[in-house]
Amino acid sequence: AGGASAKAQRGSGGSSRSNVAEMADALRSAASTAGGAELLRRYTPQLLGVEPSAVLPIFTGASRPGLVGGSCPLATSEVLELLDSHEDLVLGYLEHLVQSGSEVEPKHQVQLGLIYLKRAAEERSAPTAASAAAASKGGSKSELTPARVALLKFFEGAKGLDVRVLLPRAEQLGLSEEQVVLRWREQQHREALKLIVEALNDLP
């Protein structure tokens, strides 16, 4: 842990990318040591201030080839608190938990769902290059953007999802496909079919 602390102190000086990388690798390697939790609490905010993109691998386990590291000693809520002001990192961390099969608390599932909804609405308002290209090739006007594809996959597969929080937000944003999935999950089949017919025009 002492070596990790020394590297972290050098990295926090922010003199070079190599020092930042060393700091991130040191924190990840030291995570499973006796003082790992305290090191993460102390130096993660400093690293976030220098290079936010270097932080996520510390908590997801991804790193440079050959690096040996341990598991994160912090609870999910504490990690999210550290990452709170960086929505991209929160999204990446929660996606990692879901994709790795970790147990995700309902409140964190809702947090991920709300971020997805926000991103989906933003993409719809300002189409990405991918969605614009699809439209230019004759794609449907309701062509799904990458964020909406990820959102629908999450809504369809998440267990114990709290639809009561997410459905009103999807309605507010006018995301019809997402409303269909959420209503179907809640056994609101009549309302889901009405949306399909009236909003999506998917039935003849």
Buried (B, 14 or more C-beta within 10 A) or exposed (E): BEEBBEBBBBBBEBEEEEBBBBBBBBBBBBBBBEBBBBBBBBBBEBBBEBBBBBBBBBBBBEBEEEBEBEEBBBEBEBBBEBBEEBEEBBBBBBBBBBEEEEEBEEEBBBBBBBBBBBBBBEBBEEBBEEBEEBEEEEEEEEBBBEBBEBBBEBBEEBEEBEBEBBBEBBBEBEBBBBBBBBBBBBEBEEBBBEBBEEBBEEEE
